[in-house]
Amino acid sequence: MLKIASIALTLALSCLPQATASVAKANVVLEDLLPVSHTSSIIGTKTRLMISSMLSESPAVTLLDRKQLSGLVDERNLAQTQDNGDFAVEHEQAIAGADYLLGGSLLDDGFSQHFFGKLVDVRDGSMRAFTVTGKRYQPLETFSARVTEKMLALIQQEQSAEKLEPATEKLARLRQLTESLADYEKPNIAVSIEEQHMRRRVIDPAAETEFLVFGAETGFPVIDNDPRFREYVDVMIVGEGFTEVSYRNGRALGVTARLEVKAISPSTGRLLAIDRQTSVVVAGTELIGSKNALAKASAAIALRMLPKLVGEQRR
């Protein structure tokens, strides 16, 4: 029986590289498989072990172990400084991040075996759900191989999909906004956005800088926020923002930012536009996270507010 199972497993693995030859290398975390209803938890453990073995054999995947993450972090910290005779040599070591999370549930309904799986893209949180159904009494290795093939096929589809990285997406949206406003008259703007983190003022105004970047890149004449140049300002952008740590997970911090911005005419005091935005980012330190969260919120507001400030279309 074991010999037959070994042959079935080898045949299943031999088919996987053909289906995934064009898949870019992806870092994958395989979560625990949850048994549903009266399905045995032992079956779930065995299925996970078999799928892990098959995924690790695939050239398309680097399988990551997150159950030992705390131990990996401790070992990395110990190894960051190596004794080299009379000197200590410091070096950087990084733990690879996952591109995808794989998980699912197992159900034996008395007639068939069912695997209800999910593939989560870590970049944007999008999820692909899938189902694999097999005969109840087929070898577990065969069923696990079918599930693995489906997982690898979905990873291949996700890898080949035209998903923009966050930085690239920002540039694309900025380019689109610039093109849409190219033929319109634009007022001179100045920006003054105050920000606080955990009730403390911080240097390097991230929200203000981000709004200035969007204004300048889209063709708005930007005036320095100095009282000496106030007479040249047509629209004053003012606002306030704050951030706070919303959760902690090991060394990772979730930082939430709240930003409110107004566009005012200095000559009349008229309120031209008002907007607000809440954003969340994950970072390793509070201050870096606060800057990134405020910049993210400011970019979102700028994309919505700047089109409201343009004048007549040029003839």
NUKE-36963 format. One record per residue (C-alpha): residue in one letter; residue number from 0; x negated, y negated, z negated. Coordinates in pm, 1 decimal, padded with zeros to 6 digits, always signed. Each point is the difference from the previous one (the first is absolute). Layout:
N
<atom type="A" seq="NUM" px="X" py="Y" pz="Z"/>
...
//
This chain:
315
<atom type="M" seq="0" px="+00000.0" py="+00000.0" pz="+00000.0"/>
<atom type="L" seq="1" px="-00281.0" py="-00238.8" pz="-00087.7"/>
<atom type="K" seq="2" px="-00175.9" py="+00082.2" pz="+00325.2"/>
<atom type="I" seq="3" px="+00316.1" py="-00075.6" pz="+00198.2"/>
<atom type="A" seq="4" px="+00045.3" py="-00329.1" pz="-00187.5"/>
<atom type="S" seq="5" px="-00361.5" py="-00094.8" pz="+00070.8"/>
<atom type="I" seq="6" px="+00044.0" py="+00067.9" pz="+00372.1"/>
<atom type="A" seq="7" px="+00322.4" py="-00206.8" pz="+00007.6"/>
<atom type="L" seq="8" px="-00170.6" py="-00288.1" pz="-00175.4"/>
<atom type="T" seq="9" px="-00295.9" py="+00009.6" pz="+00242.1"/>
<atom type="L" seq="10" px="+00231.9" py="-00000.2" pz="+00302.2"/>
<atom type="A" seq="11" px="+00192.1" py="-00295.5" pz="-00139.9"/>
<atom type="L" seq="12" px="-00318.1" py="-00198.2" pz="-00059.9"/>
<atom type="S" seq="13" px="-00127.7" py="+00072.8" pz="+00349.9"/>
<atom type="C" seq="14" px="+00303.6" py="-00176.5" pz="+00144.6"/>
<atom type="L" seq="15" px="-00034.5" py="-00318.1" pz="-00206.1"/>
<atom type="P" seq="16" px="-00309.3" py="-00161.0" pz="+00161.9"/>
<atom type="Q" seq="17" px="+00162.2" py="+00026.7" pz="+00345.4"/>
<atom type="A" seq="18" px="+00296.9" py="-00199.5" pz="-00121.9"/>
<atom type="T" seq="19" px="-00213.2" py="-00258.0" pz="-00175.9"/>
<atom type="A" seq="20" px="-00310.6" py="-00036.9" pz="+00215.3"/>
<atom type="S" seq="21" px="+00078.5" py="-00364.9" pz="+00082.2"/>
<atom type="V" seq="22" px="+00091.5" py="-00098.8" pz="-00356.4"/>
<atom type="A" seq="23" px="-00229.6" py="-00254.5" pz="-00162.8"/>
<atom type="K" seq="24" px="-00146.7" py="+00103.8" pz="-00333.9"/>
<atom type="A" seq="25" px="+00247.9" py="-00084.1" pz="-00276.1"/>
<atom type="N" seq="26" px="-00039.4" py="+00002.7" pz="-00378.5"/>
<atom type="V" seq="27" px="+00292.0" py="+00193.1" pz="-00146.8"/>
<atom type="V" seq="28" px="+00125.0" py="+00070.7" pz="-00351.6"/>
<atom type="L" seq="29" px="+00224.5" py="+00306.9" pz="-00038.1"/>
<atom type="E" seq="30" px="+00236.1" py="-00044.5" pz="-00292.7"/>
<atom type="D" seq="31" px="+00154.4" py="+00280.7" pz="-00204.9"/>
<atom type="L" seq="32" px="+00285.8" py="+00180.3" pz="+00174.7"/>
<atom type="L" seq="33" px="+00321.4" py="-00005.8" pz="-00199.7"/>
<atom type="P" seq="34" px="+00220.7" py="+00310.5" pz="-00016.0"/>
<atom type="V" seq="35" px="+00372.2" py="-00069.4" pz="+00043.5"/>
<atom type="S" seq="36" px="+00283.2" py="+00182.5" pz="-00179.4"/>
<atom type="H" seq="37" px="-00100.6" py="+00360.1" pz="-00078.2"/>
<atom type="T" seq="38" px="-00311.6" py="-00000.8" pz="+00217.4"/>
<atom type="S" seq="39" px="-00297.0" py="+00138.1" pz="-00190.3"/>
<atom type="S" seq="40" px="-00266.4" py="-00251.4" pz="-00107.0"/>
<atom type="I" seq="41" px="-00257.6" py="+00271.6" pz="+00069.6"/>
<atom type="I" seq="42" px="+00104.4" py="-00003.7" pz="+00365.4"/>
<atom type="G" seq="43" px="-00051.0" py="-00376.8" pz="+00003.6"/>
<atom type="T" seq="44" px="-00350.5" py="+00034.8" pz="-00145.7"/>
<atom type="K" seq="45" px="-00095.2" py="+00274.3" pz="+00246.5"/>
<atom type="T" seq="46" px="+00136.9" py="-00197.6" pz="+00295.2"/>
<atom type="R" seq="47" px="-00194.6" py="-00310.4" pz="-00102.5"/>
<atom type="L" seq="48" px="-00322.5" py="+00199.8" pz="-00027.5"/>
<atom type="M" seq="49" px="+00048.4" py="+00149.2" pz="+00345.0"/>
<atom type="I" seq="50" px="+00086.2" py="-00337.4" pz="+00157.7"/>
<atom type="S" seq="51" px="-00303.0" py="-00156.3" pz="-00171.2"/>
<atom type="S" seq="52" px="-00222.8" py="+00270.6" pz="+00143.8"/>
<atom type="M" seq="53" px="+00134.6" py="-00051.1" pz="+00350.3"/>
<atom type="L" seq="54" px="-00021.1" py="-00379.7" pz="-00016.4"/>
<atom type="S" seq="55" px="-00358.7" py="+00015.8" pz="-00122.0"/>
<atom type="E" seq="56" px="-00087.6" py="+00218.4" pz="+00300.6"/>
<atom type="S" seq="57" px="+00147.7" py="-00249.9" pz="+00245.9"/>
<atom type="P" seq="58" px="-00245.4" py="-00238.3" pz="+00173.4"/>
<atom type="A" seq="59" px="+00268.8" py="-00269.5" pz="-00010.2"/>
<atom type="V" seq="60" px="+00019.5" py="-00028.0" pz="-00378.0"/>
<atom type="T" seq="61" px="-00217.1" py="-00075.5" pz="-00300.0"/>
<atom type="L" seq="62" px="+00187.7" py="+00135.4" pz="-00299.8"/>
<atom type="L" seq="63" px="-00035.5" py="-00206.4" pz="-00320.0"/>
<atom type="D" seq="64" px="+00040.4" py="+00131.6" pz="-00354.8"/>
<atom type="R" seq="65" px="+00179.9" py="-00250.0" pz="-00220.0"/>
<atom type="K" seq="66" px="+00051.3" py="+00231.4" pz="-00297.0"/>
<atom type="Q" seq="67" px="-00367.2" py="-00046.6" pz="-00083.3"/>
<atom type="L" seq="68" px="-00004.4" py="-00374.7" pz="+00068.3"/>
<atom type="S" seq="69" px="-00082.9" py="-00106.9" pz="-00356.1"/>
<atom type="G" seq="70" px="-00285.4" py="+00250.1" pz="-00009.0"/>
<atom type="L" seq="71" px="-00126.9" py="-00125.0" pz="+00336.7"/>
<atom type="V" seq="72" px="-00000.5" py="-00358.2" pz="-00127.0"/>
<atom type="D" seq="73" px="-00194.6" py="+00102.5" pz="-00311.6"/>
<atom type="E" seq="74" px="-00256.3" py="+00191.2" pz="+00206.2"/>
<atom type="R" seq="75" px="-00036.0" py="-00290.8" pz="+00240.0"/>
<atom type="N" seq="76" px="-00065.9" py="-00238.8" pz="-00288.5"/>
<atom type="L" seq="77" px="-00265.6" py="+00232.6" pz="-00141.2"/>
<atom type="A" seq="78" px="-00167.5" py="+00035.8" pz="+00338.0"/>
<atom type="Q" seq="79" px="-00001.5" py="-00370.9" pz="+00085.1"/>
<atom type="T" seq="80" px="-00335.8" py="-00038.3" pz="-00173.5"/>
<atom type="Q" seq="81" px="-00264.4" py="+00262.0" pz="+00066.2"/>
<atom type="D" seq="82" px="-00324.0" py="+00019.7" pz="-00195.8"/>
<atom type="N" seq="83" px="-00288.9" py="-00027.8" pz="+00243.3"/>
<atom type="G" seq="84" px="-00317.3" py="+00012.1" pz="-00207.3"/>
<atom type="D" seq="85" px="-00048.5" py="-00337.2" pz="-00166.6"/>
<atom type="F" seq="86" px="+00289.5" py="-00163.1" pz="+00182.5"/>
<atom type="A" seq="87" px="+00376.1" py="+00045.5" pz="+00006.8"/>
<atom type="V" seq="88" px="+00136.9" py="-00005.5" pz="+00353.1"/>
<atom type="E" seq="89" px="+00354.0" py="-00129.8" pz="+00028.5"/>
<atom type="H" seq="90" px="+00208.9" py="+00102.9" pz="+00295.7"/>
<atom type="E" seq="91" px="+00360.9" py="-00019.4" pz="+00110.5"/>
<atom type="Q" seq="92" px="+00227.9" py="+00301.5" pz="+00012.8"/>
<atom type="A" seq="93" px="+00353.6" py="-00019.2" pz="+00126.7"/>
<atom type="I" seq="94" px="+00292.1" py="+00239.0" pz="-00034.1"/>
<atom type="A" seq="95" px="+00184.5" py="+00039.4" pz="+00329.1"/>
<atom type="G" seq="96" px="+00353.7" py="-00134.2" pz="+00015.9"/>
<atom type="A" seq="97" px="+00286.5" py="+00197.7" pz="+00149.3"/>
<atom type="D" seq="98" px="+00160.8" py="-00083.3" pz="+00332.8"/>
<atom type="Y" seq="99" px="+00297.9" py="+00227.5" pz="-00055.7"/>
<atom type="L" seq="100" px="+00184.0" py="+00170.0" pz="-00285.9"/>
<atom type="L" seq="101" px="+00156.6" py="+00337.9" pz="+00076.5"/>
<atom type="G" seq="102" px="+00267.0" py="+00151.3" pz="-00221.4"/>
<atom type="G" seq="103" px="+00316.8" py="+00199.4" pz="+00007.7"/>
<atom type="S" seq="104" px="+00246.5" py="+00239.7" pz="-00159.3"/>
<atom type="L" seq="105" px="+00058.8" py="+00373.1" pz="+00046.5"/>
<atom type="L" seq="106" px="+00342.3" py="+00163.5" pz="+00010.3"/>
<atom type="D" seq="107" px="+00093.1" py="+00367.6" pz="+00024.5"/>
<atom type="D" seq="108" px="+00377.5" py="+00012.4" pz="+00056.6"/>
<atom type="G" seq="109" px="+00017.2" py="+00381.2" pz="+00006.9"/>
<atom type="F" seq="110" px="+00001.1" py="+00012.4" pz="+00378.7"/>
<atom type="S" seq="111" px="-00286.3" py="-00223.7" pz="+00115.2"/>
<atom type="Q" seq="112" px="-00303.6" py="-00191.3" pz="-00124.1"/>
<atom type="H" seq="113" px="+00009.1" py="-00377.9" pz="+00038.0"/>
<atom type="F" seq="114" px="-00277.3" py="-00256.8" pz="-00038.4"/>
<atom type="F" seq="115" px="+00117.0" py="-00361.0" pz="-00029.2"/>
<atom type="G" seq="116" px="-00312.8" py="-00206.5" pz="+00051.3"/>
<atom type="K" seq="117" px="-00107.3" py="-00364.6" pz="+00016.5"/>
<atom type="L" seq="118" px="-00299.8" py="-00179.1" pz="+00145.2"/>
<atom type="V" seq="119" px="-00061.4" py="-00345.1" pz="-00153.2"/>
<atom type="D" seq="120" px="-00229.1" py="-00251.2" pz="+00171.6"/>
<atom type="V" seq="121" px="-00198.7" py="-00172.6" pz="-00276.8"/>
<atom type="R" seq="122" px="-00057.2" py="-00312.2" pz="+00212.3"/>
<atom type="D" seq="123" px="+00362.3" py="-00110.4" pz="+00018.0"/>
<atom type="G" seq="124" px="+00196.3" py="+00251.9" pz="-00209.4"/>
<atom type="S" seq="125" px="+00193.5" py="+00131.8" pz="+00300.8"/>
<atom type="M" seq="126" px="+00120.2" py="+00359.1" pz="-00034.0"/>
<atom type="R" seq="127" px="+00060.7" py="+00278.3" pz="+00249.2"/>
<atom type="A" seq="128" px="+00224.2" py="+00282.6" pz="-00123.1"/>
<atom type="F" seq="129" px="+00001.6" py="+00347.6" pz="+00153.2"/>
<atom type="T" seq="130" px="+00150.8" py="+00343.9" pz="-00057.9"/>
<atom type="V" seq="131" px="-00137.2" py="+00345.9" pz="+00071.9"/>
<atom type="T" seq="132" px="+00231.5" py="+00302.2" pz="-00024.6"/>
<atom type="G" seq="133" px="-00105.6" py="+00365.0" pz="+00013.2"/>
<atom type="K" seq="134" px="+00126.3" py="+00348.4" pz="-00071.9"/>
<atom type="R" seq="135" px="+00016.4" py="+00088.3" pz="-00366.5"/>
<atom type="Y" seq="136" px="-00209.4" py="+00314.7" pz="+00022.3"/>
<atom type="Q" seq="137" px="-00266.0" py="-00121.9" pz="+00243.2"/>
<atom type="P" seq="138" px="-00357.0" py="-00004.7" pz="-00138.8"/>
<atom type="L" seq="139" px="-00068.2" py="-00306.7" pz="-00210.5"/>
<atom type="E" seq="140" px="-00321.6" py="-00059.0" pz="+00197.4"/>
<atom type="T" seq="141" px="+00197.4" py="-00027.5" pz="+00324.4"/>
<atom type="F" seq="142" px="+00247.6" py="-00244.6" pz="-00148.8"/>
<atom type="S" seq="143" px="-00282.3" py="-00208.4" pz="-00151.5"/>
<atom type="A" seq="144" px="-00173.8" py="-00009.8" pz="+00339.2"/>
<atom type="R" seq="145" px="+00315.6" py="-00137.2" pz="+00163.5"/>
<atom type="V" seq="146" px="+00027.1" py="-00269.4" pz="-00266.4"/>
<atom type="T" seq="147" px="-00366.7" py="-00092.2" pz="+00045.9"/>
<atom type="E" seq="148" px="+00038.5" py="-00023.7" pz="+00377.0"/>
<atom type="K" seq="149" px="+00295.1" py="-00235.0" pz="-00045.0"/>
<atom type="M" seq="150" px="-00201.3" py="-00215.6" pz="-00243.6"/>
<atom type="L" seq="151" px="-00292.8" py="-00025.0" pz="+00240.8"/>
<atom type="A" seq="152" px="+00230.0" py="-00082.5" pz="+00292.1"/>
<atom type="L" seq="153" px="+00154.6" py="-00288.2" pz="-00197.3"/>
<atom type="I" seq="154" px="-00344.4" py="-00129.0" pz="-00098.9"/>
<atom type="Q" seq="155" px="-00097.6" py="+00007.1" pz="+00367.0"/>
<atom type="Q" seq="156" px="+00309.6" py="-00203.0" pz="+00090.1"/>
<atom type="E" seq="157" px="-00066.7" py="-00252.3" pz="-00275.5"/>
<atom type="Q" seq="158" px="-00366.9" py="-00033.9" pz="+00094.8"/>
<atom type="S" seq="159" px="+00085.7" py="-00063.5" pz="+00363.8"/>
<atom type="A" seq="160" px="+00280.9" py="-00247.2" pz="-00079.4"/>
<atom type="E" seq="161" px="-00085.8" py="-00366.5" pz="+00055.0"/>
<atom type="K" seq="162" px="+00010.6" py="-00114.5" pz="-00361.0"/>
<atom type="L" seq="163" px="-00178.4" py="-00324.9" pz="-00069.1"/>
<atom type="E" seq="164" px="-00221.4" py="-00038.7" pz="-00302.7"/>
<atom type="P" seq="165" px="+00117.9" py="-00277.9" pz="-00237.8"/>
<atom type="A" seq="166" px="-00276.3" py="-00240.3" pz="+00112.5"/>
<atom type="T" seq="167" px="+00068.7" py="+00071.4" pz="+00368.3"/>
<atom type="E" seq="168" px="+00373.5" py="-00039.9" pz="-00053.0"/>
<atom type="K" seq="169" px="-00057.6" py="-00340.3" pz="-00160.7"/>
<atom type="L" seq="170" px="-00206.5" py="-00115.6" pz="+00298.2"/>
<atom type="A" seq="171" px="+00266.2" py="+00126.1" pz="+00240.1"/>
<atom type="R" seq="172" px="+00275.9" py="-00189.6" pz="-00181.6"/>
<atom type="L" seq="173" px="-00215.3" py="-00314.1" pz="-00013.8"/>
<atom type="R" seq="174" px="-00069.7" py="+00025.5" pz="+00373.7"/>
<atom type="Q" seq="175" px="+00369.6" py="+00044.7" pz="+00072.0"/>
<atom type="L" seq="176" px="+00089.8" py="-00304.2" pz="-00211.3"/>
<atom type="T" seq="177" px="-00268.0" py="-00209.9" pz="+00171.5"/>
<atom type="E" seq="178" px="+00136.3" py="+00088.9" pz="+00342.6"/>
<atom type="S" seq="179" px="+00359.8" py="-00072.8" pz="-00098.5"/>
<atom type="L" seq="180" px="-00087.5" py="-00347.8" pz="-00131.6"/>
<atom type="A" seq="181" px="-00249.3" py="-00094.7" pz="+00271.4"/>
<atom type="D" seq="182" px="+00238.7" py="-00234.7" pz="+00189.2"/>
<atom type="Y" seq="183" px="+00136.1" py="-00188.5" pz="-00303.2"/>
<atom type="E" seq="184" px="-00105.6" py="-00326.3" pz="-00163.6"/>
<atom type="K" seq="185" px="-00157.5" py="+00067.7" pz="-00337.9"/>
<atom type="P" seq="186" px="-00016.4" py="-00238.4" pz="-00296.5"/>
<atom type="N" seq="187" px="-00312.5" py="-00066.1" pz="-00207.1"/>
<atom type="I" seq="188" px="+00016.4" py="+00215.9" pz="-00311.3"/>
<atom type="A" seq="189" px="-00177.8" py="+00007.6" pz="-00335.6"/>
<atom type="V" seq="190" px="+00025.5" py="+00288.1" pz="-00246.4"/>
<atom type="S" seq="191" px="-00007.3" py="-00001.2" pz="-00380.9"/>
<atom type="I" seq="192" px="+00092.6" py="+00328.8" pz="-00169.4"/>
<atom type="E" seq="193" px="-00085.7" py="+00056.6" pz="-00364.3"/>
<atom type="E" seq="194" px="-00039.6" py="+00351.0" pz="-00136.1"/>
<atom type="Q" seq="195" px="-00045.3" py="+00177.5" pz="-00330.2"/>
<atom type="H" seq="196" px="-00094.4" py="+00350.6" pz="-00097.2"/>
<atom type="M" seq="197" px="+00109.0" py="+00129.5" pz="-00340.3"/>
<atom type="R" seq="198" px="+00065.2" py="-00360.6" pz="-00110.8"/>
<atom type="R" seq="199" px="-00352.1" py="-00104.5" pz="+00102.8"/>
<atom type="R" seq="200" px="-00103.0" py="-00229.0" pz="+00281.0"/>
<atom type="V" seq="201" px="-00246.3" py="+00159.1" pz="+00239.0"/>
<atom type="I" seq="202" px="-00243.1" py="-00139.7" pz="+00254.7"/>
<atom type="D" seq="203" px="+00020.6" py="+00055.3" pz="+00374.9"/>
<atom type="P" seq="204" px="+00369.0" py="-00072.8" pz="+00081.0"/>
<atom type="A" seq="205" px="+00089.7" py="+00306.9" pz="+00204.5"/>
<atom type="A" seq="206" px="+00360.0" py="-00095.1" pz="+00087.0"/>
<atom type="E" seq="207" px="-00098.9" py="-00352.0" pz="+00106.0"/>
<atom type="T" seq="208" px="-00290.9" py="+00125.8" pz="+00210.7"/>
<atom type="E" seq="209" px="+00216.3" py="+00260.8" pz="+00174.0"/>
<atom type="F" seq="210" px="+00265.6" py="-00257.4" pz="+00090.5"/>
<atom type="L" seq="211" px="-00270.0" py="-00233.8" pz="+00133.4"/>
<atom type="V" seq="212" px="-00137.4" py="+00280.1" pz="+00216.9"/>
<atom type="F" seq="213" px="+00341.3" py="+00071.0" pz="+00150.0"/>
<atom type="G" seq="214" px="+00064.6" py="-00370.3" pz="+00058.7"/>
<atom type="A" seq="215" px="-00333.2" py="-00063.3" pz="+00167.7"/>
<atom type="E" seq="216" px="+00009.5" py="+00318.2" pz="+00211.9"/>
<atom type="T" seq="217" px="+00348.0" py="-00079.8" pz="+00134.3"/>
<atom type="G" seq="218" px="-00097.4" py="-00351.7" pz="+00107.8"/>
<atom type="F" seq="219" px="+00120.7" py="-00217.7" pz="-00287.3"/>
<atom type="P" seq="220" px="-00234.3" py="-00296.7" pz="-00069.7"/>
<atom type="V" seq="221" px="-00116.5" py="+00064.5" pz="-00358.3"/>
<atom type="I" seq="222" px="-00075.6" py="-00298.6" pz="-00225.9"/>
<atom type="D" seq="223" px="-00209.4" py="+00033.3" pz="-00314.3"/>
<atom type="N" seq="224" px="+00208.7" py="-00026.1" pz="-00316.8"/>
<atom type="D" seq="225" px="-00161.2" py="-00321.3" pz="-00118.4"/>
<atom type="P" seq="226" px="+00190.8" py="-00318.0" pz="-00099.4"/>
<atom type="R" seq="227" px="-00222.8" py="-00201.7" pz="+00235.5"/>
<atom type="F" seq="228" px="+00143.7" py="+00185.1" pz="+00301.4"/>
<atom type="R" seq="229" px="+00361.1" py="+00021.0" pz="-00116.6"/>
<atom type="E" seq="230" px="+00116.7" py="-00258.2" pz="+00255.2"/>
<atom type="Y" seq="231" px="-00089.9" py="+00239.5" pz="+00282.2"/>
<atom type="V" seq="232" px="+00211.4" py="+00284.5" pz="-00136.0"/>
<atom type="D" seq="233" px="+00337.4" py="+00063.9" pz="+00167.0"/>
<atom type="V" seq="234" px="+00094.3" py="+00307.3" pz="-00204.4"/>
<atom type="M" seq="235" px="-00123.7" py="+00087.3" pz="-00349.2"/>
<atom type="I" seq="236" px="+00000.5" py="+00370.1" pz="-00089.2"/>
<atom type="V" seq="237" px="+00018.9" py="+00041.7" pz="-00378.7"/>
<atom type="G" seq="238" px="+00053.7" py="+00307.2" pz="-00211.7"/>
<atom type="E" seq="239" px="-00074.7" py="+00205.4" pz="-00305.9"/>
<atom type="G" seq="240" px="-00092.3" py="+00362.9" pz="-00041.1"/>
<atom type="F" seq="241" px="-00085.4" py="+00241.8" pz="-00277.7"/>
<atom type="T" seq="242" px="-00109.8" py="+00360.6" pz="-00029.8"/>
<atom type="E" seq="243" px="+00002.4" py="+00270.2" pz="-00264.0"/>
<atom type="V" seq="244" px="-00102.6" py="+00362.4" pz="-00031.2"/>
<atom type="S" seq="245" px="+00309.6" py="+00213.0" pz="+00054.8"/>
<atom type="Y" seq="246" px="-00146.9" py="+00349.4" pz="-00052.4"/>
<atom type="R" seq="247" px="-00322.1" py="+00190.6" pz="-00057.0"/>
<atom type="N" seq="248" px="-00100.4" py="+00341.7" pz="+00133.3"/>
<atom type="G" seq="249" px="-00350.4" py="+00089.4" pz="-00106.3"/>
<atom type="R" seq="250" px="-00229.2" py="-00260.7" pz="+00152.3"/>
<atom type="A" seq="251" px="+00264.9" py="-00121.8" pz="+00244.4"/>
<atom type="L" seq="252" px="+00206.6" py="-00304.9" pz="-00091.8"/>
<atom type="G" seq="253" px="+00328.7" py="-00106.0" pz="+00151.5"/>
<atom type="V" seq="254" px="+00016.5" py="-00380.9" pz="+00015.2"/>
<atom type="T" seq="255" px="+00325.1" py="-00183.8" pz="+00075.3"/>
<atom type="A" seq="256" px="+00006.6" py="-00358.1" pz="+00129.8"/>
<atom type="R" seq="257" px="+00288.5" py="-00245.0" pz="+00015.0"/>
<atom type="L" seq="258" px="-00034.1" py="-00309.6" pz="+00220.1"/>
<atom type="E" seq="259" px="+00236.5" py="-00292.3" pz="+00068.1"/>
<atom type="V" seq="260" px="-00076.1" py="-00258.3" pz="+00268.4"/>
<atom type="K" seq="261" px="+00169.4" py="-00321.5" pz="+00117.5"/>
<atom type="A" seq="262" px="-00057.3" py="-00218.0" pz="+00306.0"/>
<atom type="I" seq="263" px="+00066.0" py="-00369.4" pz="-00072.0"/>
<atom type="S" seq="264" px="-00013.4" py="-00316.5" pz="+00209.4"/>
<atom type="P" seq="265" px="-00229.5" py="-00243.5" pz="-00194.5"/>
<atom type="S" seq="266" px="+00157.6" py="-00308.7" pz="+00155.6"/>
<atom type="T" seq="267" px="+00364.5" py="+00084.8" pz="-00075.5"/>
<atom type="G" seq="268" px="-00023.7" py="+00267.0" pz="-00269.9"/>
<atom type="R" seq="269" px="+00227.3" py="+00218.0" pz="+00211.1"/>
<atom type="L" seq="270" px="-00020.5" py="+00375.6" pz="-00063.8"/>
<atom type="L" seq="271" px="-00068.8" py="+00158.4" pz="+00336.7"/>
<atom type="A" seq="272" px="-00032.7" py="+00366.5" pz="-00099.4"/>
<atom type="I" seq="273" px="-00024.1" py="+00217.5" pz="-00308.3"/>
<atom type="D" seq="274" px="-00090.9" py="+00365.2" pz="-00039.6"/>
<atom type="R" seq="275" px="-00121.6" py="+00258.0" pz="-00253.3"/>
<atom type="Q" seq="276" px="-00166.9" py="+00338.9" pz="+00014.8"/>
<atom type="T" seq="277" px="-00093.6" py="+00284.1" pz="-00234.7"/>
<atom type="S" seq="278" px="-00281.0" py="+00236.6" pz="+00098.3"/>
<atom type="V" seq="279" px="-00182.9" py="+00294.2" pz="-00157.4"/>
<atom type="V" seq="280" px="-00352.2" py="+00127.3" pz="+00067.3"/>
<atom type="V" seq="281" px="-00223.1" py="+00267.0" pz="-00153.2"/>
<atom type="A" seq="282" px="-00355.0" py="-00099.7" pz="-00094.9"/>
<atom type="G" seq="283" px="-00286.4" py="+00096.8" pz="-00225.3"/>
<atom type="T" seq="284" px="-00013.5" py="-00329.4" pz="-00195.0"/>
<atom type="E" seq="285" px="+00262.1" py="-00247.9" pz="-00117.8"/>
<atom type="L" seq="286" px="-00143.2" py="-00311.8" pz="+00162.7"/>
<atom type="I" seq="287" px="-00062.5" py="+00160.1" pz="+00338.7"/>
<atom type="G" seq="288" px="+00348.1" py="+00150.6" pz="-00010.4"/>
<atom type="S" seq="289" px="+00152.6" py="-00337.2" pz="-00089.7"/>
<atom type="K" seq="290" px="-00174.4" py="-00170.1" pz="+00292.5"/>
<atom type="N" seq="291" px="+00109.5" py="+00265.7" pz="+00246.7"/>
<atom type="A" seq="292" px="+00359.8" py="-00001.1" pz="-00125.9"/>
<atom type="L" seq="293" px="+00029.9" py="-00379.3" pz="+00021.8"/>
<atom type="A" seq="294" px="-00159.1" py="-00007.1" pz="+00345.3"/>
<atom type="K" seq="295" px="+00242.7" py="+00267.9" pz="+00117.0"/>
<atom type="A" seq="296" px="+00298.7" py="-00196.5" pz="-00131.4"/>
<atom type="S" seq="297" px="-00129.4" py="-00324.9" pz="+00151.9"/>
<atom type="A" seq="298" px="-00046.5" py="+00159.3" pz="+00342.4"/>
<atom type="A" seq="299" px="+00357.7" py="+00128.3" pz="-00004.8"/>
<atom type="I" seq="300" px="+00135.1" py="-00346.3" pz="-00086.9"/>
<atom type="A" seq="301" px="-00216.9" py="-00173.3" pz="+00261.0"/>
<atom type="L" seq="302" px="+00133.0" py="+00229.6" pz="+00273.7"/>
<atom type="R" seq="303" px="+00356.0" py="-00102.5" pz="-00088.8"/>
<atom type="M" seq="304" px="-00051.0" py="-00366.7" pz="-00089.9"/>
<atom type="L" seq="305" px="-00232.6" py="-00134.5" pz="+00271.3"/>
<atom type="P" seq="306" px="+00253.2" py="+00049.9" pz="+00284.3"/>
<atom type="K" seq="307" px="+00245.5" py="-00219.8" pz="-00197.1"/>
<atom type="L" seq="308" px="-00243.0" py="-00292.3" pz="-00000.2"/>
<atom type="V" seq="309" px="-00064.7" py="-00039.0" pz="+00372.9"/>
<atom type="G" seq="310" px="+00151.7" py="-00287.2" pz="+00196.3"/>
<atom type="E" seq="311" px="+00134.1" py="-00025.4" pz="+00353.2"/>
<atom type="Q" seq="312" px="-00122.6" py="+00232.0" pz="+00270.3"/>
<atom type="R" seq="313" px="-00254.5" py="-00166.9" pz="+00229.2"/>
<atom type="R" seq="314" px="+00119.0" py="-00064.3" pz="+00353.6"/>
//
